[in-house]
Amino acid sequence: MDSHKPSSYLKHLMDGRRGQNYPKGMALYFWIERVMQKKFEKIAQSMREEQRKLLEDAAETGRLPAGNTLQRIAYLELNIAAIENTLDEES
């Protein structure tokens, strides 16, 4: 199957014929937005899991983590917040 040819469902979306009165192509735009939202949510979840693992590792040692670990935790937090803000703006 040629991956560059849209499926029949996608063709309906592009033509706006799935019961919606969107201009041609708008339904495709909304479909792409939903796909991107799911991807954003997946990457944010992966970042949360990584951040939690780093925090749990630090808690097990009972000491303050090394500077690079603290930076990584903070970096993950900033990126998680950025993704959540992007998702909030789009909804």
Summary of the structure (lengths in Angstrom):
residues: 91
radius of gyration: 20.2
end to end distance: 34.1
largest distance: 60.2
contacts: 200
relative contact order: 0.10
helix: 75%
strand: 0%
